[in-house]
């Protein structure tokens, strides 16, 4: 019988952003990035097959155009997400990962585990969203 390997989960008992934390988040970010790239490549392969089909039906053409538009937005979101993941990986290397861009305070392990690309603490994020809402309402 094989011994089950215990899955490491960062703990607040450890020093914040110790080497174990950095390794954990590096692995999570790389895994997430690979997942995104793999799913987008599969999507591109599946959808490229209908590119050559030219339909005389205007409704079919419009539907196809809408589908392509949705696909392009999804790909664009994925591309931006990959850029954020790359940015997070750079922050791990330069030692700024896990700290709020506005306050320099720790973002917190729970928040980073839920959103590994977070750049703001919950408080700073909430303030940012309130400011944005005020700006939109004006």
N, C-alpha and C positions, 0 to 999 in steps of 0.2 A: 504494500500500500504506500502510495506517494504522500509525503507530507504536504499539506496545503501551505502555500506561501502566504504570509499575512500581507494584506494590501496596506501600504503606508498612507496615512491621512495626517496632514499637518495638524499640530496641536498648539494651543496657546500656552502650554507648559514649556514649550521650547522657545529659544530666543527668536524673536520676530525676524523673518527673512534670513534665517540661518541657512547653511548650505543644503540641508535636507528640504527646506521649504523651496528654495530656488530650484533644486533638482526636480521636485514634484511639479512645480508650475511650468518649468521648461518642458518636461515630458507631456503634461496635459496640453500645453499650447501647440506643441509639435504634432501630437495625436489629432487634435482638433483641426489643425491646418491640413494635414494629410486627408482627413475625412472630407473636408470641404472641396479640396482639389479633386479627389477621387469621384465624389458625387457630381461635380460639375463636368468632369471629363466624360462620365457616363451619360449625362444629360446631353452634352454636345454630340456624342456619337449617335444616340437615339434620335435626336431631332434633326441631324444633318440629312438624314435619309429623305425627309419630305421637302427639302429645299428645292429640289429639281422638279417637283411636281407643279406644273402650271395649270391652274384651273380657270376655265372660262366663266365659271359661276362667281359672280361678284360677292355673294354672301360667303362662299368658301374662301375667297381671297381675303375678305375683311376679317373673317374668323382666324385665318392663318396669320394675318398681320397682327391681330390682337394677341394671339398666342406668342408670336415672336417678341412682341413688345413686353409682355409679362416675363418671358424668358430672359430678355435682355436686362430688365430691371433686377431680376433675381441674380443674374450673373454679376451685375454691377454691385449689388449688395454683398455678394460673396467675395468679390475682389476687394471691396473696402474692408470687409471683415479680415481677410488675409493680411491686408496692410496693417490693421490694428494688432493682429497677432504678431506680425514681424516687429512692430514697434514695441510690443510688450517683451518680446525676446531680447531686443536691444536694451531695454530698461533693466532686464535681469542682469545682463552682462555689465552694464555701467553702474549697477547698484542703486538705481532709483525706483526699481519695480516694487510695488506694494506701498508706495508712499504717495499721498495726494499731491497732484500737480499744483493745487492752489494753496494748501496749508502746510505741506510737507509732513503732515501727521500720517501715521500708519492707516492704511485703508481698512485693514482687518482681514483675517483669514476667511471668515464666513463669506464676506462679500466677494473676495477674490476666488473662492471655490465656486461660488455661484456665477460669477462673471470675471473670468481670469484676465480680461482685457480692460478692466475698470482702471480709470486714471484719477478718479475723484473719490473721496470718502463719501459715505452716505449723506452726511451733513452738507458737504460742499455740493453734491449732486442735487440734493433737495433745494438748496439756495439757488443753484443754477436754473433749475426747472421753474422755481417761483419767479425769478427774474425774467425768464423767457416768457412765462405766462403774462406777467405784467406788461412786457414789451409788446406781446401779441394783442393784448386787450386794448392797448392805447390806440 
